Amino acid sequence: MKAAAIILAGGKSSRMGTNKAFLKINEKTNIERTRDALKLLFDDIILVTNEPETYEFLGMKMTTDHYPGMGPLAGVHAGLMASDYDVNLIVACDMPFVSVELAEALVESCGHYDAVIPVINGKQHPLFAVYHKKIAGEAARSIEEGRLRMKHLFDRLNVLYMTESDLQTYSQMDLERVFFNMNNPNEYEDAKKWAEAEF
């Protein structure tokens, strides 16, 4: 695959009360589940974290934020800066049901666009999306101007938005499950139940 995958392991996990990346689902930590799924498609996987020592056991290529404390946009920026590829899939570390089929579809749709953003039930999902490396400069400008929402970045870019009807054919999994992220203990319990049902 002529693209890299970038996993964002930032965030304070305040609602969960513990680091979401290390929560276990079917005997694997969430971050290992994500890495192992992405390995099926991507040769190059980069982890963005400001606590690299915590993730050393994964044996992954790592980078840290150039703009610490500035949220997901800073993570996207750091990942793009560290990537050797033009096209990059960004994935948050709290999404236990990553679909590589969907990842491949997003990457292949990138073409001349700056970004490919899924929109499910009217909600944008910028943290399971594709970005071109060349937009790192725009991300840095947004951060320096204090415009930290991903939407602020999209206003500056040529974005392809893909909805359920565009994506349904690419994923055997329920799209809502693919884009599900765990923010609190109840959602973690749901994720564990769904994962057990996969077997």
N, C-alpha and C positions, 0 to 999 in steps of 0.2 A: 504494500500500500504506500503510495507516494504522499504520505501525510504522517504527522505525529499526533499522539494523543497526550493531552495535558490534564492531569488530575489536580484539582484544587483542594488542598487539605487545610484551608484556613478556617475562619469562622470561630466564634467563641463557644458554640454548642451550649449557650446559656439555658435554653429551654429544655434541653436533654439532660443537663447536669453532668455530663461526661463527654469525652471526645467521641463523636459519632463515628469517626473513621475506625475506631477499635472495637465497636460493638460487634458481637459475634452473631452470625446467621449461618445455621447448618455447619457449625464448627470452624468457620472461616471468618476472619474479621471483614468488615464491610470494605475496607480499602483493598484487601487481598482479593475479594470477590470482583471488585471493579478492575483491578490490575489484570487478573487472570482472564477475565472476559475480553478485555482490550488486547491482550497478547495474541489472541486468535487472529487479529486483523492488523495490528500495528507493530512494527519492529522497534519503533522509537517511542518510549513512554516517559514523560517527564512529570515529576511530582513537585508542585509548588507548595512549600511550607516554610514557616518562619521558625519551626522547631525541628530541623533536619535530624538531630540526634535521636529524636523519638521514633523516626521512621527508618533508621539505618537497617533494621532487620529485613526490610523489604528488598534491599539490594538494588534500588532504583536510582536512576539519574534524578538529581534534585536541584532545585533553585529556590531562592528566597525573593520576597517582594522588594522591589526598588522603592516602593512607597508603602512602608508598613502601616497597618491600621486604617487603610483606605478602602477596605472591603473587596468584594469580588472583582471589581474592575482592575484593581491593582494586581490581583492574582492572574487575571487574563493577560495583562501587560507583561508580567514577569515570565509567564509561560511562553508567550510569543517571542520575547527577547531571547529566551534560552533555546528555542527550537531551530533546527537546521532546515525545516521544511516550510514551504510557502503556505500549505494548507494544514490546519490544525483543528482537531476536535477537542473541545473543552468539556470536561466532565466534573461535576461536584462529587465530593467523596461521600455524600450522604444519600446516594441513589443506588439501592441494592440490586436493581433489576435492569441494568444496562443492556441494551440490545445492540449487538454488533452489526446485525443486518441494517438497523436504522442508522447506526453510525456510518456505515459504508454509503448508504443512500445520501446522507447529508454531505459527506465528503465529495461524492461524485456530482452533487448538484452545485458545488461551489462555483465552478467555471470562472466567469469574469466578475463574480460578486465579491464584495468585501467580507460578507458574513452570510451564513444560512441559519436562520432562527426558527425553530419549531413553535407553532402556536396551537395549543390544545385547549379546547373549550374557551377560546378567546384569551387565554393566558399565554404570554410569551415565556419561553424557557431558554434563557440565555446561558444557562450552565449545563446544557447538553446540546451544544451547538457548534458550528464550524466558523472559524475566523481565519482570515488571511494574515500572514505574518506582517505584511506591509502596514496594517492598521495599528501597530504598536505605538507609533508616533501620535496618532489621533487619541489613543487611550491615555497616553502620558499627558497630552494637552488637556483632555477632559479632567484628569485628576488634578493637574496644577491649577485649573480654573475653579476647582471645588465642585465640579459637576460629576458626582460620583455614581449616579444611577446608570445602569447599563443602557437605559433608554436614551440618556443624554449622548452616549457614544453612537447609538444607532442613528440618531438625527444627523450625524456627520457622514454616514456611510451609505454605500449602495448595498442594501440588504435584500436578500430573498427570504420572504416569510413562507414557511410551509405548514399547511394546516392538516388536520386529521385526514381529509380526503386525499391529500398528496402523499401522506405517510402510511396510511393503513395497509397498503399493498406490500410494504417492506418489512413489517414486523408480525411475527406469529403471535407475539404477546399483546395483551391489551395495552393500548397506548398509555392509558392513565397509569398503569403499573410501571411502564418503562420510565415515565416522568415523575414517578412518586419519589418524594424525598422525606427522610425521617427527621422531624424537628422536635418531637417530644416522646416520652416513654410509651404513650398509647400507640403512636405510629410505629414505633420499634416493635411492639407486640404484634401489630398487624403484619409487618414485614416478615417476622419470624413464622407466623401462621402460613402466609402465602408461600414462603420458601419451602416449608415442610411439604406443602401440597404439590410442589414441583416434582417431588421424588415418587 
